[in-house]
Amino acid sequence: MSSGSEGSWYQWTPANAASAAYSDIEQAIAAFESIDTDAGREAARWLREDALLDHPSTITYVLLHDGQIDGYFAIASGSVTLTQRHRKGLSPGQRDYLLSPTQGASLIAWVARHRDSQTRGRGIVLYALFIALKVSRLQGTPVAVLDPFDDETAALWVERYGFRRSRTPGGNDVRLWVPLHQR
């Protein structure tokens, strides 16, 4: 748990869901309504129906504030394929660049905020990146990635948060990435 004036962050796990101590969070998750878009509705459905099923391969963090889930994100391990130019940016100053094109990454699998929340989406994203940075220091994942729901969502991530398009193959899928360390 992490607390602040904007509420408290909790991991939503099967063990927590089975505990009466977390019944308020369970009720708030059942009532969670994201922004009324296709992406928002799917994010709300995933939180209610799949978050616990995907544990422990995906860890879900919920922000509880005044009895409401103001937002959440889910994070997992992933990878991304980067160009040589992008890989060089991860370790500036090296003369011989030896990093593989495929790099380990923290995958932000889901992120959403409640439609009535006063919490800014940026705060949710920054906490997800904070967790990804902690993981990178323990595991060697130099970037955070995400797979946007649609083209409109991809444009938002690029414009607001500085994510970049990757070379990761996958048909029509787009994987976006952002470095976790200062260059």
C-alpha positions in Angstrom: 0.0 0.0 0.0 1.1 3.5 -0.7 -0.8 6.5 0.7 -1.2 10.1 -0.3 -3.6 13.0 -0.2 -5.1 11.7 -3.4 -5.9 8.3 -1.9 -4.1 5.0 -1.4 -2.6 2.5 -3.8 -3.2 -1.2 -3.2 -2.3 -4.3 -5.1 -5.4 -6.2 -6.1 -4.5 -9.8 -5.6 -6.5 -13.0 -5.1 -5.3 -13.1 -1.5 -6.6 -9.6 -0.9 -9.9 -10.3 -2.6 -10.4 -13.3 -0.3 -9.8 -11.1 2.8 -12.7 -9.3 4.5 -10.3 -6.5 5.2 -10.4 -5.6 1.5 -14.2 -5.8 1.0 -14.4 -2.0 0.5 -11.9 -2.3 -2.4 -13.9 -5.3 -3.9 -17.1 -3.2 -3.8 -15.4 -0.2 -5.3 -14.0 -2.4 -8.1 -17.5 -3.8 -8.8 -18.7 -0.2 -9.1 -15.8 1.1 -11.2 -16.9 3.0 -14.3 -14.2 4.3 -16.7 -14.6 7.0 -19.3 -17.4 6.1 -21.7 -15.3 5.0 -24.7 -14.7 1.5 -26.1 -11.3 1.5 -24.4 -12.8 2.7 -21.1 -15.5 0.1 -21.1 -13.1 -2.7 -21.9 -10.7 -1.4 -19.2 -13.5 -1.5 -16.6 -14.6 -4.9 -17.7 -11.0 -6.3 -17.4 -10.6 -4.9 -13.9 -13.9 -6.5 -12.7 -13.6 -9.8 -14.6 -10.0 -10.6 -15.4 -7.6 -8.8 -13.1 -7.6 -11.6 -10.5 -7.5 -14.3 -13.1 -4.4 -12.8 -14.7 -2.5 -12.7 -11.4 0.4 -13.3 -10.8 1.6 -12.8 -14.4 0.0 -9.3 -14.3 -0.1 -7.2 -11.1 -2.9 -4.8 -10.7 -2.7 -1.6 -8.6 -5.9 0.3 -7.7 -6.1 3.8 -6.3 -8.8 4.0 -3.6 -10.0 7.4 -2.6 -13.1 8.1 -0.6 -14.5 4.6 -1.2 -14.1 4.8 -5.0 -11.4 3.4 -7.3 -10.2 6.6 -8.8 -7.9 4.7 -11.3 -5.9 1.6 -11.8 -3.1 0.1 -13.8 -1.9 -3.4 -14.4 1.8 -4.2 -15.1 3.6 -7.3 -16.4 6.8 -8.3 -18.0 7.2 -7.9 -21.7 9.6 -7.0 -24.5 10.0 -4.6 -27.3 12.1 -4.6 -30.5 14.0 -1.3 -30.9 16.0 0.2 -33.7 19.8 0.6 -33.3 19.3 4.3 -32.9 16.8 3.8 -30.1 19.1 1.2 -28.4 22.0 3.7 -28.5 19.8 6.1 -26.7 19.5 3.7 -23.8 23.3 3.6 -23.2 24.8 6.8 -24.6 28.6 7.0 -24.8 29.2 3.4 -25.8 31.4 3.1 -28.9 30.5 -0.4 -29.8 26.8 -0.9 -29.4 26.1 -4.5 -28.4 22.5 -4.5 -27.0 20.1 -6.9 -28.7 17.3 -5.4 -30.7 14.8 -7.1 -28.4 14.8 -5.6 -25.0 13.1 -6.6 -21.8 10.4 -4.2 -20.7 7.7 -3.5 -18.1 4.4 -3.8 -20.0 1.7 -1.5 -18.8 -1.1 -3.8 -19.7 -4.0 -1.7 -18.6 -4.5 1.9 -17.3 -7.8 3.7 -16.6 -9.4 6.3 -14.4 -12.9 6.5 -13.0 -15.1 8.7 -15.1 -16.0 10.9 -12.1 -12.5 11.0 -10.6 -10.7 14.2 -9.8 -7.4 12.3 -10.1 -5.5 13.2 -13.2 -4.6 10.4 -15.6 -1.0 11.7 -15.5 -0.8 10.7 -11.8 -1.8 7.2 -12.6 0.6 6.9 -15.4 3.5 8.3 -13.3 2.8 5.8 -10.6 2.9 3.0 -13.2 6.2 4.3 -14.5 7.5 4.6 -10.9 6.8 0.9 -10.4 8.4 0.1 -13.8 11.5 2.0 -12.8 11.7 0.0 -9.5 11.5 -3.2 -11.5 14.1 -2.0 -14.0 16.6 -1.6 -11.2 16.1 -5.1 -10.0 15.6 -6.9 -13.4 17.2 -5.0 -16.2 14.2 -3.8 -18.1 15.3 -0.4 -19.5 11.9 0.6 -21.0 8.2 0.6 -20.3 5.9 -0.4 -23.1 2.2 -0.6 -23.8 -0.1 -1.8 -26.5 -2.7 1.0 -27.1 -6.4 0.0 -27.5 -6.7 1.8 -30.8 -5.1 4.5 -33.0 -6.8 7.4 -31.0 -5.4 6.0 -27.8 -1.9 5.5 -29.4 -1.9 9.2 -30.4 -2.7 10.2 -26.8 0.2 8.2 -25.4 2.6 9.7 -27.9 1.4 13.3 -27.5 0.9 13.4 -23.7 3.5 11.1 -22.4 6.2 10.9 -25.0 5.9 7.3 -25.9 7.4 6.2 -29.2 6.5 3.6 -31.8 8.6 0.4 -31.8 9.6 -2.2 -34.4 7.9 -5.0 -32.4 6.3 -7.2 -35.0 2.7 -8.3 -34.5 0.5 -7.8 -37.5 -1.5 -4.6 -37.0 -0.5 -4.2 -33.4 1.4 -1.2 -32.3 3.7 -1.4 -29.3 4.7 1.9 -27.8 7.7 2.5 -25.5 9.4 5.0 -23.3 12.9 4.8 -21.7 12.9 4.5 -17.9 16.4 6.0 -17.3 17.9 9.4 -18.0 20.1 9.6 -21.0 
